[in-house]
Amino acid sequence: MCDSCGCNITDGNRHLLAPPAKGLRFGSTPEKILGGLLEQNDHQAARNRERLDRHGVLTINLMSSPGSGKTSLLEATIGTLDLDARVGVIEGDLETENDADRIRALGIPVHQITTGTACHLDAHLLQHGLDQLDLNGIDILFVENVGNLVCPASFDLGHHRNVTLLSVTEGDDKPAKYPVMFRAADLMLISKTDLLPYLTDFSVERAEHSLHALASRAPTIELSAKTGVGMDAWATWLMTELKRYRDLRKDGKTLVPKVQGDGVRRHRSGTEVRFVPVNRPV
């Protein structure tokens, strides 16, 4: 997994591995190199958050497995809710502009980040995405992370809140199986609830119990982007978080997401890191 797949290295941070790496000295072992990359990610995340805070943009990191309904949730959020907020979206995926095209059709500012082989977004990739948006015209920025229940929770992007989707098609034991992801959640959305009558093995109560067994106090909202059930509760949560964020900004404070130490430690123990020639971004 994270100690061998190379997912620490993305198109956003690859230039840091090219000697002389702007004077950086990560060290010669894989652990030191990857530790240096994570340190640089955190520095960039802090800069991203400062930039977002200057513009007053509450940024929500949407995480889940593939196919849980993140893009459908965004379409329903944009298309059916009367949010008193201007919305922007950054889409993360390995390939294609499919998700961005769906959001773009709704007239919403959106930028697609294609990660290639990287199974998550990082702070450097988000920086490039922010460069493509007019932050003065956005109140809430949704970042749809790459579909993956492992790595996205281990990287601070510079965002403010983590929302993790659990589709009823996945099974109610996913919080127990993927504790790093669900411990990072500030909110768990149980999605595709319109399918519950046909998926009798899924128990909302068991899913919530699995979440709370992780010592998580994150609230849970059951919803269906298809039928609209639960969408008002989702809108209320968003607007409550936006008000909280704006109140904090008045005092010069901000919101910081939960980044899971267990996941960070896994990403520090990589075993296959090689220096390769790259073209430095302009």
VEXDO-917141 format. One line per 2 residues: number of its first residue (from 1); their letters; for each residue x, z, y of N, C-alpha, C. Coordinates in pm, 1 decimal. Layout:
<rs>
NUM> a> X:Z:Y:X:Z:Y:X:Z:Y  ...
</rs>
This chain:
<rs>
1> mc> 83.9:0.0:-118.0:0.0:0.0:0.0:88.6:0.0:124.6  69.0:96.2:215.3:137.9:90.5:343.0:287.9:105.6:330.9
3> ds> 335.0:161.0:218.1:478.6:179.9:204.9:548.8:56.1:151.5  475.7:-52.2:128.7:543.4:-170.2:76.1:484.6:-302.5:122.3
5> cg> 362.9:-303.0:181.4:298.9:-431.6:210.1:347.4:-493.9:339.2  420.2:-419.9:423.4:471.2:-477.1:546.0:371.2:-484.8:658.3
7> cn> 259.5:-412.3:646.5:155.6:-425.1:748.5:194.4:-357.6:879.2  302.7:-281.3:880.6:348.8:-220.9:1005.2:390.1:-326.3:1106.8
9> it> 434.3:-441.9:1058.1:489.0:-545.9:1144.4:380.9:-649.6:1172.6  349.9:-668.8:1299.7:248.5:-764.5:1341.6:309.9:-862.4:1440.5
11> dg> 233.2:-963.7:1476.8:281.0:-1056.8:1578.2:295.7:-989.0:1713.4  233.1:-873.4:1730.0:246.3:-801.2:1855.6:376.3:-725.6:1869.7
13> nr> 429.3:-672.3:1757.0:552.0:-591.3:1768.2:673.2:-655.2:1702.8  656.8:-773.0:1642.8:766.4:-835.0:1568.6:890.5:-856.5:1655.3
15> hl> 867.8:-884.4:1783.7:982.4:-909.8:1871.4:1072.5:-787.6:1885.3  1019.1:-667.8:1858.3:1100.2:-546.8:1869.5:1205.3:-537.2:1759.5
17> la> 1188.0:-614.2:1651.8:1283.7:-612.4:1541.3:1396.6:-713.1:1559.9  1383.9:-799.5:1658.6:1485.0:-902.5:1678.9:1600.0:-844.9:1760.0
19> pp> 1721.6:-835.3:1703.8:1834.9:-782.5:1779.5:1852.8:-860.8:1909.8  1886.2:-794.4:2021.9:1914.0:-650.9:2032.1:1790.7:-564.6:2054.5
21> ak> 1673.5:-617.9:2036.3:1549.6:-539.9:2047.4:1540.3:-464.6:2178.3  1579.2:-533.4:2285.9:1568.6:-476.8:2420.3:1640.0:-342.0:2431.0
23> gl> 1751.2:-328.9:2361.2:1829.2:-207.0:2369.0:1780.0:-95.4:2280.5  1674.6:-119.9:2204.5:1623.0:-14.4:2117.5:1714.6:4.9:1998.5
25> rf> 1727.8:126.3:1953.5:1811.4:158.1:1837.9:1726.2:235.8:1738.9  1660.9:163.5:1649.1:1571.6:229.4:1555.3:1648.2:295.6:1441.3
27> gs> 1766.3:247.1:1410.0:1838.8:297.7:1294.6:1841.4:193.4:1184.9  1910.5:225.8:1074.2:1935.3:126.4:970.5:1844.4:140.9:849.1
29> tp> 1778.7:253.8:832.6:1693.4:272.7:715.2:1551.4:226.5:746.2  1476.5:186.9:642.4:1337.8:146.8:665.9:1256.1:254.2:736.1
31> ek> 1278.7:381.3:698.3:1201.6:489.2:759.4:1228.7:498.1:909.5  1356.7:482.1:948.8:1390.2:490.4:1091.0:1338.3:369.7:1167.0
33> il> 1346.2:252.8:1103.8:1298.0:132.0:1169.5:1147.6:141.4:1193.8  1073.8:178.0:1089.4:928.8:184.2:1103.2:886.9:300.5:1192.2
35> gg> 964.4:409.1:1187.3:937.9:518.6:1280.0:954.1:473.5:1423.4  1054.4:388.8:1448.6:1074.4:334.4:1582.4:960.8:244.8:1625.0
37> ll> 909.9:164.6:1530.7:796.8:77.7:1562.8:672.9:159.2:1598.0  649.2:266.3:1521.8:533.4:350.4:1550.2:547.8:420.7:1685.3
39> eq> 670.0:461.5:1717.1:693.2:524.2:1847.0:664.6:425.7:1960.2  710.5:300.7:1942.4:683.6:199.2:2043.4:534.2:168.2:2052.7
41> nd> 465.9:172.0:1938.0:320.5:151.4:1939.6:252.9:258.9:2023.3  295.7:383.8:2006.0:233.1:493.1:2080.7:260.3:481.2:2230.3
43> hq> 381.8:435.1:2264.8:413.3:414.9:2407.0:322.0:307.3:2466.2  306.0:196.9:2391.4:220.2:89.0:2440.5:74.6:133.3:2445.7
45> aa> 32.3:213.4:2347.6:-104.7:264.3:2348.8:-131.5:347.1:2473.9  -35.2:429.7:2511.6:-52.0:510.6:2632.7:-64.1:421.6:2755.5
47> rn> 14.9:314.2:2759.3:5.2:221.4:2872.6:-130.1:149.4:2872.7  -175.8:110.1:2752.7:-307.9:46.0:2744.3:-417.8:138.0:2795.1
49> re> -411.4:265.5:2753.9:-516.4:360.3:2793.3:-512.3:384.1:2944.7  -393.1:393.1:3000.2:-381.9:408.7:3145.2:-442.3:288.6:3217.5
51> rl> -418.1:170.6:3162.0:-473.0:48.1:3222.3:-625.3:47.5:3214.7  -678.4:81.3:3098.6:-823.7:86.9:3082.0:-884.4:193.1:3172.2
53> dr> -816.4:305.8:3184.5:-867.8:413.9:3268.2:-869.8:374.4:3415.8  -771.5:296.3:3459.1:-771.5:251.5:3598.5:-895.6:169.0:3629.8
55> hg> -943.6:96.2:3528.7:-1061.9:12.4:3547.2:-1190.4:82.4:3502.2  -1177.8:202.6:3446.1:-1295.3:276.4:3401.3:-1365.9:213.2:3283.2
57> vl> -1289.1:160.7:3188.4:-1345.6:90.7:3073.1:-1339.7:180.2:2949.7  -1453.6:231.4:2906.2:-1460.6:307.5:2781.8:-1440.8:210.6:2665.1
59> ti> -1345.2:239.9:2578.2:-1309.1:145.5:2472.3:-1335.0:206.8:2335.8  -1418.0:137.2:2257.2:-1463.4:184.1:2126.8:-1398.1:100.4:2018.0
61> nl> -1329.4:165.7:1925.7:-1265.6:99.8:1812.1:-1361.5:103.6:1693.7  -1413.4:-13.4:1654.0:-1504.9:-22.8:1540.4:-1425.0:-50.7:1413.4
63> ms> -1438.3:36.7:1313.2:-1360.3:22.9:1190.5:-1453.9:28.1:1070.1  -1416.8:-46.5:966.4:-1495.2:-44.8:842.7:-1430.3:-138.3:742.9
65> sp> -1486.9:-143.9:623.1:-1445.5:-243.6:525.3:-1503.1:-379.3:565.7  -1453.0:-489.7:509.1:-1510.0:-621.3:538.7:-1656.4:-627.0:495.6
67> gs> -1738.0:-691.4:577.1:-1876.7:-714.4:538.8:-1971.7:-599.7:561.5  -1928.7:-496.6:632.7:-2015.3:-380.5:655.0:-2114.0:-403.3:769.5
69> gk> -2093.0:-509.6:847.7:-2188.4:-541.9:953.2:-2142.5:-511.7:1094.3  -2010.7:-509.5:1119.3:-1961.9:-479.5:1253.8:-2008.1:-584.3:1355.2
71> ts> -1989.6:-712.0:1320.9:-2028.1:-817.7:1415.6:-2178.9:-822.5:1433.5  -2254.1:-804.2:1325.7:-2399.9:-800.5:1337.4:-2444.0:-683.6:1425.2
73> ll> -2376.3:-570.8:1412.7:-2407.2:-455.7:1497.6:-2384.0:-490.8:1644.1  -2272.3:-557.4:1673.2:-2243.4:-595.7:1811.3:-2347.9:-693.1:1863.7
75> ea> -2386.5:-789.9:1781.3:-2489.7:-885.5:1823.9:-2619.6:-812.5:1856.7  -2657.9:-719.0:1771.7:-2781.5:-644.9:1795.4:-2769.4:-554.2:1917.7
77> ti> -2652.7:-494.9:1935.1:-2629.4:-407.1:2049.7:-2640.5:-485.5:2179.7  -2581.7:-603.0:2181.1:-2582.7:-685.9:2301.0:-2719.0:-749.9:2323.1
79> gt> -2782.5:-792.6:2214.2:-2902.8:-872.6:2226.6:-3032.0:-795.3:2239.6  -3036.1:-672.2:2190.9:-3164.4:-601.5:2187.1:-3166.9:-472.1:2266.2
81> ld> -3052.4:-420.5:2304.4:-3050.3:-292.1:2373.9:-3035.6:-312.2:2524.0  -3109.9:-234.9:2599.5:-3101.7:-239.4:2744.8:-2997.9:-137.3:2790.6
83> ld> -2872.2:-167.0:2758.1:-2764.3:-77.3:2797.3:-2739.1:-89.1:2947.3  -2728.4:24.8:3012.5:-2694.7:24.5:3154.1:-2543.7:15.8:3168.5
85> ar> -2487.9:-88.2:3108.4:-2342.5:-103.8:3107.4:-2307.7:-248.8:3076.8  -2198.0:-294.5:3133.4:-2148.3:-429.1:3105.9:-2054.2:-421.7:2985.9
87> vg> -2070.6:-515.4:2893.9:-2001.7:-508.9:2765.6:-1899.1:-621.8:2753.4  -1786.0:-590.8:2692.1:-1686.6:-689.9:2653.3:-1644.5:-661.9:2509.9
89> vi> -1586.8:-762.7:2443.7:-1551.4:-748.9:2302.2:-1414.9:-811.0:2276.2  -1333.4:-741.7:2197.9:-1211.9:-798.2:2139.1:-1231.3:-798.3:1988.6
91> eg> -1220.1:-915.4:1929.4:-1237.9:-931.7:1785.1:-1102.1:-937.7:1716.1  -1088.2:-863.8:1605.9:-967.3:-868.9:1524.9:-998.2:-919.1:1385.9
93> dl> -923.9:-1019.9:1340.7:-943.4:-1072.5:1206.7:-816.5:-1144.4:1163.9  -801.4:-1160.6:1033.5:-682.1:-1227.5:984.8:-678.9:-1374.4:1027.1
95> et> -792.1:-1441.0:1019.1:-800.1:-1582.4:1055.1:-937.3:-1612.8:1114.4  -950.3:-1728.2:1173.6:-1073.1:-1789.4:1227.8:-1121.1:-1721.7:1356.5
97> en> -1201.1:-1797.2:1432.1:-1268.2:-1748.3:1553.0:-1416.9:-1725.7:1525.9  -1454.5:-1715.1:1400.6:-1596.5:-1707.7:1364.5:-1669.7:-1594.6:1436.6
99> da> -1611.5:-1474.1:1431.8:-1679.7:-1359.1:1492.3:-1685.9:-1372.9:1644.1  -1575.7:-1419.3:1704.6:-1574.3:-1436.9:1849.8:-1677.5:-1540.7:1892.8
101> dr> -1692.4:-1645.8:1813.7:-1791.2:-1748.8:1846.7:-1932.7:-1691.5:1847.7  -1961.1:-1600.8:1755.5:-2094.5:-1539.0:1750.5:-2120.7:-1455.6:1876.0
103> ir> -2019.2:-1383.3:1921.4:-2035.0:-1300.9:2041.6:-2037.4:-1388.7:2166.4  -1953.8:-1490.1:2168.2:-1946.4:-1580.7:2282.7:-2080.0:-1649.6:2307.6
105> al> -2153.7:-1677.7:2200.6:-2283.8:-1743.7:2213.1:-2385.0:-1657.6:2287.6  -2357.8:-1527.6:2298.3:-2447.3:-1435.7:2369.1:-2409.0:-1420.9:2516.3
107> gi> -2306.5:-1495.1:2559.4:-2265.4:-1490.9:2699.0:-2181.8:-1369.9:2735.7  -2116.6:-1310.3:2636.5:-2036.8:-1189.2:2656.6:-1888.8:-1226.1:2660.6
109> pv> -1810.7:-1169.2:2753.9:-1666.4:-1193.9:2751.7:-1604.3:-1142.4:2622.8  -1529.4:-1228.4:2553.9:-1474.7:-1194.0:2423.1:-1341.2:-1263.3:2404.8
111> hq> -1252.6:-1196.8:2333.5:-1125.1:-1257.8:2296.0:-1098.6:-1229.0:2149.0  -1060.1:-1332.6:2075.2:-1028.8:-1318.9:1932.9:-879.1:-1299.1:1913.7
113> it> -842.6:-1197.1:1837.3:-703.9:-1176.6:1795.5:-696.4:-1209.6:1647.0  -619.6:-1309.9:1612.1:-596.5:-1340.7:1470.9:-462.0:-1280.8:1431.9
115> tg> -464.9:-1193.5:1332.4:-346.1:-1114.9:1298.1:-259.3:-1179.4:1191.4  -305.1:-1288.6:1129.9:-226.1:-1349.8:1023.6:-230.7:-1265.9:897.7
117> ta> -120.2:-1198.7:867.5:-113.5:-1115.2:747.1:-136.5:-967.3:775.8  -140.0:-928.4:902.3:-152.7:-786.4:935.4:-296.3:-740.3:915.8
119> ch> -312.9:-628.2:845.6:-446.5:-581.4:807.3:-504.0:-482.0:907.2  -453.5:-482.5:1029.6:-504.2:-393.0:1133.1:-456.6:-443.7:1268.4
121> ld> -518.3:-395.7:1374.2:-469.1:-418.8:1508.6:-372.3:-308.4:1546.3  -281.3:-339.0:1638.2:-194.7:-235.5:1692.8:-198.8:-243.8:1845.1
123> ah> -126.2:-153.8:1910.5:-134.9:-143.8:2056.3:-80.9:-267.6:2125.8  23.2:-330.0:2068.6:78.7:-449.1:2131.0:-18.8:-566.1:2122.6
125> ll> -87.4:-578.9:2009.4:-187.5:-684.6:1996.7:-302.7:-662.0:2094.9  -344.7:-535.7:2110.5:-452.3:-507.7:2204.7:-408.6:-539.2:2347.2
127> qh> -283.3:-511.2:2379.1:-233.7:-543.6:2512.7:-255.2:-691.1:2544.0  -220.3:-777.5:2448.9:-237.5:-920.4:2470.9:-384.9:-955.4:2485.9
129> gl> -471.8:-886.4:2411.2:-614.6:-910.6:2424.9:-666.7:-869.4:2561.3  -618.7:-755.5:2612.2:-662.1:-709.1:2742.9:-622.7:-807.0:2852.4
131> dq> -510.4:-874.5:2832.5:-464.6:-971.7:2931.5:-563.2:-1086.9:2947.9  -647.2:-1108.7:2846.9:-738.9:-1223.6:2848.1:-876.4:-1190.0:2904.5
133> ld> -898.3:-1064.6:2942.9:-1030.1:-1022.4:2990.0:-1023.2:-971.6:3133.7  -1132.0:-988.6:3205.8:-1145.2:-931.7:3339.4:-1201.2:-790.2:3324.2
135> ln> -1113.9:-693.7:3325.0:-1156.0:-555.9:3301.1:-1242.9:-501.9:3413.9  -1236.9:-564.2:3530.7:-1322.4:-519.6:3641.3:-1470.1:-546.5:3612.9
137> gi> -1498.3:-634.0:3518.1:-1636.9:-667.6:3487.2:-1688.7:-605.7:3359.3  -1619.7:-501.7:3309.7:-1657.1:-441.1:3181.6:-1666.6:-289.5:3196.6
139> di> -1772.2:-232.0:3141.0:-1787.4:-86.4:3135.8:-1754.4:-30.9:2997.6  -1800.6:-101.9:2893.4:-1772.3:-61.6:2754.8:-1707.4:-179.6:2684.0
141> lf> -1588.9:-157.7:2630.8:-1517.6:-260.4:2554.3:-1519.8:-221.3:2407.3  -1576.1:-309.0:2324.8:-1576.0:-288.4:2181.3:-1456.9:-364.1:2121.4
143> ve> -1379.2:-295.5:2040.1:-1269.7:-358.2:1966.3:-1309.4:-359.4:1819.6  -1342.3:-477.0:1768.7:-1376.9:-487.6:1627.6:-1247.4:-504.8:1548.3
145> nv> -1205.9:-399.3:1482.1:-1079.4:-401.1:1409.0:-1092.0:-484.9:1281.6  -978.7:-516.3:1222.9:-976.5:-592.0:1098.0:-1047.9:-511.8:989.5
147> gn> -1127.7:-578.7:907.0:-1198.4:-510.9:799.4:-1102.4:-451.1:697.9  -1096.2:-317.6:693.0:-996.9:-247.8:610.9:-1025.6:-99.2:621.9
149> lv> -1037.3:-29.1:510.5:-1066.9:113.9:513.6:-942.2:201.7:505.1  -823.8:143.4:527.6:-701.4:222.1:516.7:-625.1:227.2:649.3
151> cp> -568.1:115.2:690.5:-465.9:116.2:795.7:-516.1:131.7:939.4  -631.8:76.6:978.8:-668.8:84.3:1120.7:-672.7:224.7:1178.3
153> as> -703.5:325.1:1096.8:-714.8:461.8:1148.3:-580.2:523.4:1182.4  -471.4:458.1:1144.2:-337.8:515.8:1163.6:-270.0:467.0:1290.6
155> fd> -336.1:381.8:1368.6:-272.7:322.1:1485.4:-356.1:348.4:1610.4  -292.2:413.6:1707.3:-354.0:431.0:1838.5:-340.0:298.4:1912.9
157> lg> -452.8:242.6:1956.0:-450.3:116.3:2029.5:-446.6:137.9:2180.3  -476.6:260.7:2221.9:-498.2:287.7:2363.0:-646.6:299.0:2392.4
159> hh> -728.5:305.1:2287.0:-873.0:314.8:2300.4:-913.7:460.8:2319.7  -1044.7:485.0:2319.9:-1094.8:619.7:2347.5:-1173.4:682.4:2232.5
161> rn> -1247.4:601.5:2156.8:-1332.0:655.3:2051.9:-1328.6:565.9:1928.6  -1332.6:631.5:1810.6:-1340.3:561.4:1682.3:-1481.4:570.0:1626.6
163> vt> -1536.7:456.1:1588.3:-1665.6:452.4:1519.6:-1644.4:383.6:1385.9  -1677.3:451.6:1277.5:-1658.7:397.2:1143.3:-1793.5:364.1:1082.0
165> ll> -1806.8:240.8:1033.3:-1929.1:198.3:966.8:-1915.7:218.3:816.5  -2021.4:268.8:756.2:-2033.3:277.8:611.3:-2160.3:205.0:570.6
167> sv> -2144.8:90.0:506.9:-2261.4:13.6:463.0:-2318.2:74.2:335.7  -2450.8:71.0:323.2:-2513.6:125.5:203.4:-2477.5:43.8:79.4
169> te> -2424.6:-75.8:98.7:-2382.6:-157.5:-15.7:-2249.1:-112.9:-73.0  -2179.7:-22.9:-5.0:-2045.4:16.8:-47.6:-2043.5:137.8:-140.7
171> gd> -2141.7:222.4:-132.5:-2139.6:345.8:-209.6:-2121.9:465.8:-120.1  -2189.1:576.9:-154.2:-2188.6:694.5:-66.5:-2064.8:781.0:-80.7
173> dk> -1971.8:742.8:-169.8:-1851.1:823.7:-189.6:-1731.7:772.7:-111.1  -1751.5:673.9:-25.6:-1638.0:615.7:46.5:-1564.4:716.4:135.2
175> pa> -1631.9:810.1:204.4:-1555.0:908.7:281.5:-1458.5:988.9:195.0  -1499.4:1021.8:72.4:-1410.9:1096.4:-17.2:-1294.6:1009.3:-64.8
177> ky> -1320.5:880.4:-86.5:-1216.1:790.4:-136.5:-1118.2:747.5:-27.8  -1165.0:741.2:97.3:-1082.2:694.5:208.9:-1082.5:798.8:320.6
179> pv> -1027.8:917.5:292.7:-1038.9:1028.1:388.8:-970.7:1001.5:522.2  -859.2:925.7:523.7:-789.4:899.9:650.1:-882.5:827.9:746.9
181> mf> -951.2:726.2:697.8:-1041.2:649.0:783.1:-1154.9:733.8:836.8  -1217.5:811.8:749.8:-1337.6:884.0:792.8:-1304.8:1010.7:870.5
183> ra> -1186.4:1069.2:849.2:-1146.2:1181.3:934.7:-1124.7:1135.2:1078.4  -1087.7:1009.1:1095.1:-1061.0:956.7:1229.1:-1188.2:929.3:1307.3
185> ad> -1302.8:929.4:1240.8:-1427.8:887.0:1303.9:-1479.8:990.4:1403.5  -1516.3:943.7:1521.5:-1591.5:1025.7:1616.2:-1740.8:1009.6:1591.6
187> lm> -1776.4:903.7:1517.9:-1914.8:878.5:1478.8:-1913.2:794.9:1352.2  -1997.7:830.0:1254.9:-2014.3:746.5:1136.4:-2151.0:680.0:1143.1
189> li> -2150.7:548.3:1136.8:-2274.7:472.1:1131.2:-2300.3:430.5:986.9  -2415.6:466.0:933.4:-2456.7:418.0:801.8:-2537.9:291.4:825.3
191> sk> -2477.5:177.5:792.2:-2535.4:49.2:828.9:-2612.3:-14.8:713.2  -2693.0:-115.2:748.5:-2774.4:-192.1:653.2:-2875.2:-103.9:579.9
193> td> -2932.3:-8.3:651.9:-3026.1:83.7:587.5:-3154.9:14.6:542.8  -3179.6:-106.8:592.0:-3297.1:-180.2:544.0:-3286.7:-212.8:395.4
195> ll> -3165.2:-201.7:338.5:-3144.9:-229.0:195.8:-3161.2:-104.5:108.5  -3180.2:11.5:169.4:-3189.6:134.9:91.2:-3298.4:131.8:-16.3
197> py> -3414.3:70.5:8.5:-3515.0:67.3:-98.4:-3468.4:-4.5:-224.7  -3367.2:-90.8:-210.3:-3319.8:-168.0:-325.3:-3190.7:-111.2:-384.1
199> lt> -3128.5:-17.5:-313.5:-3001.4:40.6:-357.8:-3024.7:189.4:-383.2  -3088.7:218.2:-491.0:-3131.5:355.9:-517.8:-3014.8:448.3:-551.9
201> df> -2898.3:391.8:-580.8:-2782.5:476.5:-611.3:-2718.6:534.1:-485.6  -2749.9:478.3:-369.5:-2690.1:527.6:-244.6:-2773.8:641.6:-189.8
203> sv> -2704.7:751.1:-157.1:-2771.0:867.6:-99.4:-2710.6:897.0:37.0  -2793.2:892.9:139.9:-2745.6:928.2:273.9:-2693.9:1070.9:275.4
205> er> -2762.1:1159.8:205.5:-2721.2:1301.2:201.6:-2583.1:1315.5:137.9  -2556.8:1242.5:29.2:-2424.8:1250.8:-34.4:-2316.5:1193.7:57.0
207> ae> -2347.3:1086.0:127.6:-2250.0:1028.1:220.5:-2214.7:1128.1:330.5  -2314.8:1194.5:385.8:-2288.6:1293.7:490.3:-2212.9:1413.1:434.6
209> hs> -2246.8:1454.2:311.9:-2174.5:1565.1:249.2:-2027.1:1528.2:229.8  -2000.0:1404.4:186.3:-1860.9:1359.5:167.7:-1785.5:1362.2:299.6
211> lh> -1854.4:1323.0:407.1:-1790.4:1325.5:538.7:-1760.4:1468.4:582.0  -1857.0:1557.2:569.4:-1839.2:1694.5:614.8:-1740.9:1771.5:526.3
213> al> -1724.3:1727.8:402.0:-1625.7:1790.4:313.6:-1483.0:1766.9:362.7  -1466.2:1669.2:452.0:-1335.0:1641.7:510.8:-1310.2:1727.9:633.8
215> as> -1397.3:1825.7:656.1:-1390.5:1912.5:774.5:-1414.9:1831.6:900.6  -1492.7:1725.4:887.8:-1527.4:1642.0:1002.1:-1660.1:1688.2:1060.4
217> ra> -1663.8:1697.0:1192.0:-1788.0:1731.4:1260.9:-1853.1:1608.2:1322.8  -1805.6:1490.2:1286.6:-1860.2:1367.4:1343.4:-2008.2:1353.8:1310.3
219> pt> -2089.0:1317.3:1406.5:-2231.1:1294.7:1378.3:-2250.3:1165.9:1298.7  -2368.4:1150.6:1242.6:-2403.3:1033.2:1163.4:-2531.3:970.9:1218.1
221> ie> -2532.1:839.6:1228.0:-2652.5:766.9:1267.2:-2682.0:663.0:1159.9  -2804.3:663.1:1111.5:-2848.2:561.3:1016.1:-2914.2:448.4:1094.1
223> ls> -2872.4:325.2:1066.5:-2931.2:215.9:1142.2:-2931.7:85.6:1063.6  -3009.4:-7.0:1114.3:-3014.3:-143.0:1061.2:-3012.2:-239.0:1178.5
225> ak> -2907.0:-318.8:1186.9:-2900.4:-419.2:1293.0:-3007.6:-525.7:1272.7  -3055.0:-540.6:1150.5:-3155.4:-643.4:1119.1:-3294.4:-603.6:1165.4
227> tg> -3333.0:-478.8:1137.0:-3468.7:-434.7:1171.8:-3474.5:-360.4:1304.8  -3360.0:-311.9:1352.1:-3357.6:-236.7:1476.9:-3373.8:-87.2:1459.7
229> vg> -3401.8:-41.8:1338.1:-3414.9:102.2:1313.6:-3281.6:172.1:1342.6  -3286.8:277.7:1421.1:-3167.3:355.0:1453.1:-3087.0:301.1:1570.4
231> md> -3120.8:184.3:1621.6:-3042.8:125.9:1730.6:-3058.0:204.0:1861.1  -3175.0:263.6:1883.7:-3192.4:345.2:2004.3:-3100.0:467.1:2001.2
233> aw> -3085.1:527.4:1883.2:-2994.5:642.8:1870.7:-2850.4:601.0:1896.3  -2814.1:483.2:1849.3:-2680.2:428.0:1873.3:-2659.1:404.3:2023.3
235> at> -2759.1:348.8:2091.8:-2748.8:325.3:2235.6:-2735.6:457.4:2311.2  -2810.5:557.6:2268.1:-2802.0:689.0:2332.9:-2662.6:747.1:2318.0
237> wl> -2604.2:735.0:2198.3:-2468.3:786.1:2177.3:-2370.0:714.8:2269.5  -2381.1:583.0:2278.7:-2289.8:506.2:2363.4:-2299.5:549.4:2509.6
239> mt> -2421.1:559.7:2561.6:-2438.1:593.8:2701.8:-2397.6:738.3:2730.3  -2416.3:826.3:2631.2:-2370.4:965.0:2647.1:-2218.5:970.2:2654.4
241> el> -2151.8:893.3:2567.4:-2005.8:888.8:2570.0:-1955.0:826.1:2699.3  -2023.9:724.0:2750.4:-1983.2:661.3:2875.7:-1994.7:760.0:2991.1
243> kr> -2102.9:835.6:2994.8:-2117.1:936.6:3101.0:-2009.2:1043.6:3089.3  -1983.1:1087.9:2966.2:-1878.8:1188.8:2946.6:-1744.6:1135.8:2993.6
245> yr> -1717.0:1010.9:2958.4:-1590.4:948.4:2997.5:-1579.2:940.0:3150.1  -1685.4:897.6:3214.6:-1681.4:884.3:3360.8:-1664.7:1020.1:3427.5
247> dl> -1727.4:1123.0:3372.3:-1710.8:1257.7:3427.5:-1566.3:1304.6:3414.6  -1505.0:1275.5:3300.1:-1364.9:1311.7:3281.6:-1274.6:1237.0:3377.9
249> rk> -1303.6:1109.3:3400.7:-1220.4:1030.1:3490.5:-1224.7:1084.4:3633.0  -1336.7:1143.1:3672.8:-1346.0:1201.9:3806.3:-1245.1:1314.5:3823.3
251> dg> -1210.7:1380.7:3712.0:-1113.9:1490.1:3715.0:-974.6:1443.8:3673.5  -956.3:1312.1:3662.5:-826.2:1258.6:3624.6:-793.8:1274.3:3477.5
253> kt> -896.1:1299.0:3393.5:-875.1:1316.0:3250.1:-929.0:1193.5:3175.7  -907.3:1192.4:3045.0:-954.8:1080.6:2964.8:-988.4:1126.7:2824.1
255> lv> -1036.3:1033.7:2742.9:-1064.4:1060.1:2601.8:-953.2:1000.1:2517.3  -916.1:1070.1:2411.4:-810.2:1023.3:2320.6:-865.2:1025.2:2178.5
257> pk> -846.6:917.3:2102.8:-902.9:911.0:1967.2:-824.2:996.7:1869.2  -883.2:1017.2:1753.6:-815.1:1087.1:1645.9:-727.1:987.5:1569.9
259> vq> -596.9:1010.8:1569.9:-505.9:928.9:1489.4:-457.4:1016.7:1374.8  -475.3:968.4:1252.1:-455.7:1052.8:1135.4:-309.6:1062.3:1093.0
261> gd> -259.0:1185.2:1087.9:-120.1:1208.2:1051.4:-84.4:1157.9:913.3  -177.3:1172.1:816.4:-149.6:1123.4:681.3:-123.9:973.7:681.7
263> gv> -203.7:901.0:757.3:-185.0:756.8:764.7:-55.5:719.7:834.2  -21.2:792.6:939.5:104.0:765.5:1009.9:222.3:787.5:917.9
265> rr> 218.3:894.9:838.4:330.1:921.7:746.9:345.8:810.3:644.4  237.2:755.1:595.5:246.5:643.1:502.4:315.0:523.4:567.8
267> hr> 282.8:499.4:694.5:340.0:384.4:761.6:484.9:407.0:803.8  531.6:529.9:796.9:672.1:557.6:825.5:760.8:539.8:702.3
269> sg> 701.6:523.8:583.9:780.5:523.0:461.3:792.2:384.1:402.1  789.2:281.7:486.7:799.2:144.5:437.6:931.6:117.8:369.3
271> te> 932.0:23.3:276.4:1052.4:-3.6:198.6:1103.0:-146.0:213.1  1025.7:-233.0:278.9:1070.0:-371.3:288.9:1063.0:-417.4:433.9
273> vr> 1169.1:-391.8:509.0:1176.5:-433.4:647.5:1299.8:-519.3:663.8  1283.9:-639.4:716.1:1396.3:-728.9:735.0:1396.9:-779.1:878.0
275> fv> 1516.4:-795.3:934.3:1528.8:-855.2:1065.5:1517.9:-1005.9:1048.8  1430.9:-1067.1:1125.2:1413.5:-1211.4:1115.9:1416.9:-1269.5:1255.8
277> pv> 1468.3:-1391.8:1269.9:1467.9:-1454.1:1402.6:1325.0:-1483.0:1446.7  1297.2:-1456.0:1572.6:1161.8:-1479.6:1625.1:1172.3:-1543.8:1761.0
279> nr> 1063.4:-1604.3:1803.5:1050.9:-1651.9:1939.4:988.7:-1542.1:2022.3  1060.4:-1493.3:2120.3:1007.2:-1385.5:2203.7:891.5:-1437.3:2289.0
281> pv> 783.5:-1358.0:2297.6:671.7:-1400.4:2382.5:709.6:-1400.3:2528.4  648.2:-1491.0:2603.3:675.5:-1498.0:2746.0:605.7:-1381.8:2817.3
</rs>
